[in-house]
Amino acid sequence: MVLLPFKSAKNVVGGMSDSLLGSACSAYAIILDFPCLGILQKTIHLKNTDSVLSLKYRVLTYAHTTDDAIPYEEVAETVLAAGDVAQIVLNYAYARVVIEAIRVTDDCPYQLDYVGVP
């Protein structure tokens, strides 16, 4: 199982941006934990970089940063076929955006790019 820890995002004018690589595993794992208080416009591109395998992902949003915050399933479980790219655009105010991924059959590599600006 490969888990990507959230790493500090690179600053862009008034916001943040970054790119991550990883592999979807046999259980849902967080591939992006994006603290986004004060960030209104968020765009996320998730690419399945495998040429054969599919992966599944879902997007959870939170209106508060505490451990007991209520998750809202913004994007329900969605299959991302080999080579496909999903664009996730979130323009509401959130405290946190979490993307989770799981493999469909074997471990499946992905690339995740994101940007957020106030």
Backbone as a chain_set.jsonl record, in Angstrom:
{"seq": "MVLLPFKSAKNVVGGMSDSLLGSACSAYAIILDFPCLGILQKTIHLKNTDSVLSLKYRVLTYAHTTDDAIPYEEVAETVLAAGDVAQIVLNYAYARVVIEAIRVTDDCPYQLDYVGVP", "coords": {"N": [[0.839, -1.162, 0.0], [0.604, 2.182, -0.885], [0.808, 5.287, 0.494], [0.321, 8.703, 0.149], [1.688, 11.299, 1.886], [0.248, 14.427, 2.856], [1.716, 17.176, 1.392], [3.402, 20.317, 1.752], [1.96, 22.91, -0.049], [2.874, 24.68, -3.024], [3.268, 28.164, -3.171], [1.138, 30.291, -4.991], [0.07, 33.223, -6.724], [-1.574, 34.691, -4.253], [-2.639, 32.214, -3.468], [-2.448, 28.622, -3.626], [-0.657, 25.829, -5.098], [0.045, 22.59, -6.455], [1.56, 19.393, -7.36], [1.115, 15.927, -7.33], [2.217, 12.521, -7.163], [1.261, 9.069, -7.168], [-0.045, 5.851, -6.097], [-3.009, 4.06, -6.385], [-4.539, 2.011, -3.928], [-5.596, -1.117, -2.298], [-7.557, -0.423, -0.484], [-9.675, 2.354, 0.329], [-7.83, 5.307, 0.365], [-6.496, 8.395, 1.522], [-5.556, 10.653, -0.89], [-5.267, 13.29, -1.299], [-5.288, 15.881, 0.975], [-6.536, 18.754, 1.473], [-6.225, 21.648, 3.002], [-8.239, 24.41, 3.003], [-9.206, 26.908, 3.897], [-10.258, 30.173, 3.277], [-9.665, 29.94, 0.619], [-11.314, 30.231, -2.252], [-11.791, 29.44, -4.981], [-11.197, 26.363, -6.357], [-9.432, 24.031, -8.229], [-9.003, 20.797, -9.391], [-7.13, 18.318, -10.937], [-7.224, 15.009, -11.717], [-5.423, 12.383, -12.868], [-5.476, 9.197, -14.284], [-2.74, 7.411, -14.674], [-2.132, 4.958, -15.68], [-1.991, 2.534, -18.35], [-3.798, 0.529, -18.683], [-5.265, -0.249, -16.342], [-8.052, 0.622, -14.151], [-9.15, 3.111, -11.751], [-10.862, 4.084, -8.727], [-12.386, 6.987, -7.348], [-13.301, 9.438, -4.854], [-14.72, 12.498, -3.593], [-14.568, 14.374, -0.72], [-15.926, 16.99, 1.229], [-15.492, 19.49, 3.761], [-16.925, 21.647, 6.179], [-15.759, 22.585, 8.38], [-12.793, 22.48, 10.458], [-12.279, 20.696, 12.527], [-11.734, 17.461, 14.133], [-14.163, 16.153, 14.382], [-15.702, 17.127, 12.348], [-18.287, 17.26, 9.877], [-18.31, 15.149, 7.119], [-19.027, 15.765, 3.694], [-20.131, 14.161, 0.86], [-19.011, 15.229, -1.921], [-18.339, 14.467, -4.531], [-19.455, 11.483, -5.578], [-18.426, 7.994, -5.44], [-16.497, 7.351, -8.232], [-15.528, 5.923, -11.299], [-12.402, 6.008, -12.843], [-11.144, 5.602, -15.864], [-8.371, 3.947, -17.542], [-5.82, 6.164, -18.438], [-7.536, 8.356, -18.461], [-8.679, 11.677, -17.463], [-9.913, 13.422, -14.702], [-11.687, 16.35, -13.995], [-12.123, 18.391, -11.279], [-13.987, 20.872, -9.995], [-14.37, 23.197, -7.53], [-16.174, 25.674, -6.133], [-17.265, 26.697, -3.833], [-17.048, 27.862, -0.436], [-14.951, 26.052, 1.619], [-13.561, 24.327, 4.444], [-11.871, 22.252, 4.215], [-10.794, 19.935, 1.758], [-10.965, 16.656, 0.71], [-9.589, 14.039, -1.133], [-10.102, 10.735, -1.967], [-8.831, 7.584, -3.026], [-9.069, 4.377, -4.639], [-7.959, 1.234, -5.834], [-9.197, -0.628, -8.681], [-8.611, -3.219, -9.606], [-5.634, -4.123, -9.724], [-2.818, -2.363, -8.16], [-2.85, 1.031, -9.07], [-1.396, 3.616, -10.842], [-1.355, 7.215, -10.444], [-1.653, 10.755, -11.203], [-1.964, 13.817, -9.554], [-2.968, 17.07, -9.757], [-3.34, 20.324, -8.409], [-4.909, 23.504, -7.712], [-5.555, 26.463, -5.91], [-7.192, 29.527, -5.334], [-7.903, 32.647, -3.694]], "CA": [[0.0, 0.0, 0.0], [1.36, 3.423, -0.96], [0.053, 6.454, 0.919], [1.052, 9.956, -0.033], [1.382, 12.293, 2.909], [-0.004, 15.755, 2.311], [2.923, 17.99, 1.476], [3.123, 21.743, 1.651], [1.702, 23.367, -1.41], [3.65, 25.812, -3.503], [2.473, 29.383, -3.211], [0.873, 30.998, -6.233], [-0.406, 34.548, -6.37], [-2.724, 34.667, -3.367], [-3.196, 30.883, -3.234], [-1.502, 27.512, -3.575], [-0.717, 24.891, -6.209], [1.013, 21.504, -6.307], [1.372, 18.204, -8.169], [1.461, 14.741, -6.561], [2.173, 11.222, -7.847], [1.054, 7.981, -6.23], [-0.659, 4.639, -6.609], [-4.217, 3.676, -5.663], [-4.332, 0.738, -3.242], [-6.734, -2.015, -2.154], [-8.561, 0.196, 0.383], [-9.688, 3.797, 0.116], [-6.781, 6.052, 1.068], [-6.478, 9.822, 1.194], [-4.467, 11.033, -1.789], [-5.124, 14.735, -1.137], [-5.948, 16.501, 2.119], [-6.311, 20.138, 1.053], [-6.802, 22.655, 3.886], [-8.497, 25.487, 2.047], [-9.872, 28.085, 4.456], [-9.866, 31.387, 2.565], [-9.46, 29.626, -0.793], [-12.661, 30.068, -2.798], [-11.783, 28.699, -6.241], [-10.308, 25.21, -6.299], [-9.491, 23.156, -9.394], [-8.189, 19.606, -9.179], [-7.071, 17.394, -12.068], [-6.766, 13.686, -11.313], [-5.185, 11.576, -14.064], [-5.093, 7.803, -14.161], [-1.575, 7.333, -15.566], [-1.937, 3.594, -16.162], [-2.491, 2.337, -19.718], [-4.753, -0.582, -18.714], [-6.073, -0.379, -15.129], [-8.933, 1.698, -13.706], [-9.187, 3.392, -10.322], [-12.068, 4.778, -8.27], [-12.092, 8.087, -6.436], [-14.427, 10.209, -4.334], [-14.306, 13.785, -3.044], [-15.279, 14.764, 0.496], [-15.679, 18.361, 1.636], [-15.767, 19.769, 5.164], [-17.175, 23.055, 6.467], [-15.04, 22.91, 9.615], [-11.496, 21.798, 10.472], [-12.116, 19.811, 13.676], [-11.778, 16.024, 13.855], [-15.541, 15.686, 14.314], [-16.408, 17.828, 11.269], [-19.148, 16.39, 9.075], [-17.916, 15.063, 5.713], [-20.075, 15.766, 2.677], [-19.618, 13.513, -0.344], [-19.175, 16.179, -3.028], [-18.323, 13.619, -5.73], [-19.619, 10.085, -5.183], [-17.455, 7.079, -6.047], [-16.473, 7.468, -9.683], [-14.459, 5.145, -11.932], [-11.547, 6.748, -13.772], [-10.549, 4.603, -16.752], [-6.958, 4.1, -17.89], [-5.469, 7.315, -19.257], [-8.503, 9.452, -18.364], [-8.458, 12.779, -16.525], [-11.114, 13.996, -14.091], [-11.536, 17.725, -13.525], [-12.995, 18.659, -10.146], [-13.998, 22.318, -9.757], [-15.121, 23.493, -6.308], [-16.177, 27.122, -5.967], [-17.855, 27.085, -2.559], [-16.083, 27.967, 0.661], [-14.782, 24.855, 2.435], [-12.397, 24.337, 5.325], [-10.986, 21.142, 3.839], [-11.224, 19.058, 0.67], [-10.235, 15.394, 0.771], [-9.822, 13.105, -2.235], [-9.703, 9.373, -1.653], [-8.784, 6.718, -4.205], [-8.928, 2.942, -4.424], [-7.776, 0.521, -7.102], [-10.292, -1.508, -9.083], [-8.034, -4.569, -9.575], [-4.261, -4.024, -9.218], [-2.398, -0.995, -7.846], [-3.015, 1.858, -10.261], [-0.722, 4.895, -10.645], [-2.09, 8.428, -10.786], [-1.057, 12.061, -10.975], [-2.983, 14.734, -9.065], [-2.546, 18.463, -9.753], [-4.4, 21.161, -7.881], [-4.644, 24.922, -7.506], [-6.615, 27.163, -5.193], [-6.965, 30.957, -5.181], [-9.009, 33.306, -2.975]], "C": [[0.895, 1.241, 0.0], [0.443, 4.57, -0.547], [0.915, 7.678, 0.701], [0.707, 10.892, 1.102], [1.122, 13.633, 2.242], [1.276, 16.555, 2.468], [2.561, 19.451, 1.277], [2.99, 22.152, 0.202], [2.603, 24.541, -1.75], [2.747, 27.033, -3.57], [2.331, 29.883, -4.637], [0.301, 32.34, -5.802], [-1.679, 34.434, -5.541], [-3.295, 33.298, -3.069], [-2.134, 29.817, -3.139], [-1.724, 26.574, -4.745], [0.325, 23.802, -5.979], [0.658, 20.367, -7.257], [1.885, 17.015, -7.367], [1.382, 13.507, -7.445], [1.957, 10.14, -6.803], [0.437, 6.785, -6.91], [-1.861, 4.298, -5.743], [-4.064, 2.251, -5.149], [-5.635, -0.039, -3.095], [-7.82, -1.49, -1.216], [-8.537, 1.699, 0.118], [-8.615, 4.448, 0.979], [-6.851, 7.507, 0.617], [-5.287, 10.102, 0.284], [-4.281, 12.549, -1.811], [-5.935, 15.169, 0.065], [-5.611, 17.979, 2.017], [-6.984, 21.084, 2.047], [-7.009, 23.933, 3.085], [-9.34, 26.63, 2.613], [-9.362, 29.321, 3.731], [-9.606, 31.178, 1.086], [-10.837, 29.348, -1.397], [-12.67, 29.184, -4.045], [-10.727, 27.601, -6.187], [-10.519, 24.355, -7.543], [-8.514, 22.014, -9.175], [-8.278, 18.751, -10.436], [-6.484, 16.084, -11.547], [-6.642, 12.853, -12.573], [-4.799, 10.163, -13.675], [-3.953, 7.6, -15.159], [-1.29, 5.918, -16.052], [-2.538, 3.453, -17.562], [-3.55, 1.24, -19.803], [-5.748, -0.527, -17.54], [-6.934, 0.846, -14.844], [-8.74, 1.924, -12.209], [-10.508, 4.07, -10.003], [-11.629, 5.902, -7.338], [-13.393, 8.689, -5.942], [-13.869, 11.469, -3.68], [-15.196, 14.111, -1.856], [-14.923, 16.209, 0.824], [-16.12, 18.529, 3.087], [-15.947, 21.271, 5.349], [-16.452, 23.504, 7.734], [-13.776, 22.07, 9.673], [-11.314, 20.823, 11.63], [-12.219, 18.347, 13.264], [-13.201, 15.497, 13.725], [-16.369, 16.429, 13.26], [-17.166, 16.824, 10.411], [-18.646, 16.346, 7.631], [-19.143, 15.082, 4.808], [-19.473, 15.166, 1.417], [-19.953, 14.378, -1.558], [-19.219, 15.457, -4.368], [-18.38, 12.178, -5.237], [-18.585, 9.22, -5.914], [-17.605, 7.072, -7.568], [-15.304, 6.66, -10.228], [-13.721, 6.036, -12.918], [-10.783, 5.713, -14.595], [-9.087, 4.923, -17.046], [-6.756, 5.296, -18.806], [-6.403, 8.504, -19.146], [-8.108, 10.479, -17.309], [-9.813, 13.254, -16.016], [-10.792, 15.423, -13.674], [-12.583, 17.962, -12.44], [-12.884, 20.145, -9.841], [-14.917, 22.581, -8.578], [-15.048, 24.998, -6.047], [-16.953, 27.591, -4.747], [-16.746, 27.195, -1.523], [-16.094, 26.668, 1.461], [-13.584, 25.051, 3.342], [-11.367, 23.312, 4.863], [-11.621, 20.368, 2.703], [-10.34, 17.813, 0.729], [-10.607, 14.562, -0.459], [-9.263, 11.756, -1.81], [-9.735, 8.555, -2.937], [-8.602, 5.27, -3.77], [-8.734, 2.282, -5.789], [-9.009, -0.301, -7.419], [-9.8, -2.951, -9.063], [-6.633, -4.523, -8.958], [-3.939, -2.573, -8.894], [-2.349, -0.173, -9.126], [-2.381, 3.225, -10.03], [-1.592, 6.078, -11.079], [-1.205, 9.65, -10.63], [-2.2, 12.975, -10.565], [-2.374, 16.137, -9.038], [-3.681, 19.296, -9.188], [-3.932, 22.602, -7.723], [-5.827, 25.508, -6.764], [-6.245, 28.63, -5.049], [-8.163, 31.573, -4.46], [-9.984, 33.979, -3.929]], "O": [[1.832, 1.336, 0.793], [-0.59, 4.794, -1.178], [2.1, 7.684, 1.032], [-0.459, 11.25, 1.269], [1.697, 13.943, 1.198], [1.855, 16.605, 3.553], [1.523, 19.769, 0.696], [3.8, 21.788, -0.65], [3.035, 25.292, -0.875], [1.591, 26.936, -3.982], [3.298, 29.894, -5.399], [0.073, 32.556, -4.611], [-2.743, 34.115, -6.072], [-4.362, 33.217, -2.46], [-1.04, 30.067, -2.633], [-2.812, 26.515, -5.318], [1.368, 24.057, -5.377], [-0.404, 20.372, -7.879], [2.968, 17.08, -6.787], [0.572, 13.452, -8.371], [2.418, 10.275, -5.67], [0.396, 6.702, -8.137], [-1.756, 4.251, -4.518], [-3.528, 1.387, -5.843], [-6.653, 0.323, -3.686], [-8.906, -2.067, -1.161], [-7.508, 2.251, -0.269], [-8.509, 4.171, 2.173], [-7.217, 7.805, -0.52], [-4.144, 9.822, 0.644], [-3.258, 13.042, -2.285], [-7.124, 14.865, 0.168], [-4.532, 18.407, 2.425], [-8.19, 21.308, 1.954], [-6.05, 24.482, 2.543], [-10.108, 27.253, 1.879], [-8.152, 29.496, 3.587], [-9.35, 32.143, 0.365], [-11.456, 28.331, -1.082], [-13.487, 28.267, -4.141], [-9.539, 27.862, -6.0], [-11.649, 23.997, -7.873], [-7.354, 22.227, -8.823], [-9.369, 18.491, -10.942], [-5.38, 16.062, -11.003], [-7.629, 12.634, -13.275], [-3.913, 9.951, -12.846], [-4.185, 7.616, -16.368], [-0.31, 5.697, -16.763], [-3.477, 4.166, -17.916], [-4.142, 1.033, -20.862], [-6.945, -0.737, -17.736], [-6.598, 1.962, -15.239], [-8.239, 1.056, -11.494], [-11.192, 4.569, -10.896], [-10.629, 5.783, -6.63], [-14.453, 8.479, -6.531], [-12.711, 11.511, -3.267], [-16.422, 14.123, -1.967], [-13.765, 16.61, 0.713], [-16.996, 17.816, 3.576], [-15.223, 22.07, 4.757], [-16.526, 24.672, 8.113], [-13.694, 21.043, 9.0], [-10.272, 20.173, 11.708], [-12.723, 18.028, 12.188], [-13.431, 14.504, 13.035], [-17.598, 16.366, 13.28], [-16.736, 15.682, 10.244], [-18.562, 17.387, 6.98], [-20.17, 14.483, 5.125], [-18.422, 15.61, 0.956], [-21.032, 14.271, -2.141], [-20.029, 15.785, -5.235], [-17.464, 11.709, -4.562], [-17.958, 9.659, -6.878], [-18.683, 6.823, -8.108], [-14.206, 6.708, -9.674], [-14.337, 6.732, -13.726], [-9.889, 5.035, -14.087], [-8.63, 6.044, -16.821], [-7.433, 5.431, -19.825], [-6.1, 9.569, -19.684], [-7.325, 10.204, -16.4], [-10.743, 13.463, -16.795], [-9.75, 15.679, -13.072], [-13.778, 17.759, -12.659], [-11.814, 20.628, -9.47], [-16.099, 22.236, -8.612], [-13.972, 25.53, -5.77], [-17.269, 28.777, -4.641], [-15.645, 26.681, -1.717], [-17.149, 26.237, 1.927], [-12.695, 25.847, 3.044], [-10.166, 23.47, 5.079], [-12.834, 20.164, 2.679], [-9.115, 17.914, 0.79], [-11.783, 14.402, -0.782], [-8.124, 11.643, -1.359], [-10.557, 8.796, -3.822], [-8.066, 4.977, -2.702], [-9.293, 2.739, -6.786], [-9.782, -0.635, -6.521], [-10.5, -3.827, -8.555], [-6.469, -4.854, -7.784], [-4.667, -1.661, -9.286], [-1.855, -0.643, -10.151], [-2.785, 3.934, -9.108], [-2.445, 5.956, -11.959], [-0.145, 9.592, -10.007], [-3.281, 12.923, -11.152], [-1.369, 16.361, -8.364], [-4.851, 19.018, -9.451], [-2.738, 22.883, -7.616], [-6.968, 25.093, -6.97], [-5.114, 28.952, -4.683], [-9.291, 31.096, -4.59], [-10.966, 34.576, -3.488]]}, "num_chains": 1, "name": "protein.A"}
